[in-house]
Amino acid sequence: MKKLSFPALLSAMMLFISHISHITINAEENNLCGDSITWNYDEKTKTLGLYGVGDMYDYEDYLGYKAPWAYYEIEHVSVSNGITSIGAYAFYSCTQLEILDIPESVSKIGEAAFMGTGIQSINLQIEELGNYAFKDCHSLHSVVLQSGVKAIGDGCFSGDYLLSSLTIPETVNHIGADAFNGCAAWYQAQTQKIDAQIDVKLSEAGMKKALGRR
């Protein structure tokens, strides 16, 4: 196998980086956040709208590939019907985000998609909530998961210490480790009730796992 010289290898690497940068820049210039999804920001209302069909792109904050709106002041996110997933890290650390409108067409919320946001309540009919999807949402106090939700990922609501109202449907067949770790208000509310007011009964072992207690 023929080995590339260092100059040739460096040139190839620079060409690859240029190609990737070109794709990213074009996506941002065209307001793309999915192959068939565009986004628009209304500065007056501080609303980010997502329009189109299909899956959103995933983002990777820890590698520096942030969503194009990462530094915008977003208070409201509105997702149009036809979009099928919310990308990983899509709204990570959008601390001013309080209102979330997600249609039934969305079947998956990606990893850490809303981690660290200011969302106060959610009502979702989504099949899969990714790992850490709503982790460290310190204003979140009410969560209603509608029938059809199947999986709640690891650490999904961990650190949401104000969460006191939670509805989990019978369709849920997986609750990840530490899913509710640190949700002290909810745990206290449940232990004080004679009859649990949630739709699914967690085993003692499952409850400990979800709460991060071994």
Disulfide bonds with the S-S distance in Angstrom:
none
